Amino acid sequence: MNKDPKIDKKLAEKLSSYEVDMPEFSLKRSRWERFINYLASPSQNPFERFSLSTHGLATMNVIPIVGALILSLTQIIMLI
């Protein structure tokens, strides 16, 4: 750091010449803002525990195929 007193005086004069108006912000949030923040908050993935293991990943790939087969068989049986 520079310890020259002339530079510190110049800096102090420059800084004192500027005026900044800070706007007032309310720290309390409205009910609407809290509700929107609640809706926008991230949620947990219910299938995360399945996707972490190889067995779970295979199960998640097989379940839709089995479900489609069951639905198609029930439609065929209903038509007969």
MARFI-310752 format. One record per residue: residue in three letters; y, z, x of N, C-alpha, C in turn. Coordinates in steps of 0.2 Angstrom, whole numbers, plus 5000, padded with zeros to 4 digits. Each point is the difference from the previous one (the first is absolute). Layout:
<pts>
ALAYZXYZXYZX/...
</pts>
This chain:
<pts>
MET499450005004500650004996500650005004/ASN500549974998500749995004500450074998/LYS500250035005500450064999500749995002/ASP500349945000500749995001500450024994/PRO500550045001500450034994500449954997/LYS500249955003500449944997499749964995/ILE499349995002499649964995499950054994/ASP499850065001499950044994500650014996/LYS500650005003500650004995500149944997/LYS499949945003500149944996499449994995/LEU499450025001499550004995500250054994/ALA500350065002500250044994500549984996/GLU500549965003500649974997499749944995/LYS499649965003499749954996499650034994/LEU499650055001499650034995500450034994/SER500650035002500450044996500449954996/SER500149935002500449954996499649984994/TYR499350005001499649974994499950054995/GLU500149984993499850044995499549974995/VAL499550044999499449974996500050044993/ASP500049974995499950034993499350004998/MET499750055000499350014998499950004992/PRO499649964997500050014993499550054998/GLU500150034994499650064998499349974997/PHE499550025002499349994998499750064996/SER499849994994499750064997499350005003/LEU499850075002499350015002499550004995/LYS500250024994499550014994499949934997/ARG499449984999499849944997499950014993/SER500249944997499950004992499350004998/ARG499950014994499350004997499749925001/TRP500449964999499849935000499849985007/GLU500450025005499849995007499450035002/ARG499950064998499350045001499449964997/PHE500149984994499549964996499849935004/ILE500549975002499949945004499750015006/ASN500250055004499650025006499350024999/TYR499950034994499350024999499649944999/LEU500349954996499649944999499949955006/ALA500550015005499949965006499650035005/SER499850064999499750045006499349975000/PRO499750005007499349975001499550044997/SER499549964997499450044997499449995005/GLN499550044999499450005004499549954997/ASN499749975005499549954998499350034998/PRO499849994994499450044998499449965004/PHE500049945002499449975004500150015007/GLU500450045003500150005007499450035003/ARG499650054997499450035003499549955000/PHE499949954996499549955000500249955006/SER500649985001500149955005500050025007/LEU499950075001500050025007499350005003/SER499549994996499350005003499749934998/THR499549985004499749934999499650004994/HIS499750064998499650004994500549994994/GLY500550045000500550004995500349934999/LEU500149965005500349935000499549964997/ALA499450005001499449964998500050024992/THR500050064998500050024993500549974996/MET500650005003500649974997500049934999/ASN499649965004499949934999499449984995/VAL499650055000499449984995500150024993/ILE500450054999500250034993500349944995/PRO500449975002500349944996499549954998/ILE499549985005499549954999499550034994/VAL499850065001499650034996500350014993/GLY500650024999500450004994500049944997/ALA500149945003500149944997499349974998/LEU499550025003499349984998499850044993/ILE500250065000499950044994500449984994/LEU500649985001500449974995499749934997/SER499849965005499849944998499350004996/LEU499650055003499350014996500150034993/THR500550044999500150034993500349944996/GLN500449965002500249944996499549954999/ILE499549995004499449964999499650034995/ILE499950065000499650044995500350004993/MET500750005000500350004994500049944996/LEU499949945004500049944997499349984998/ILE499550035002499349984998499950034994/
</pts>
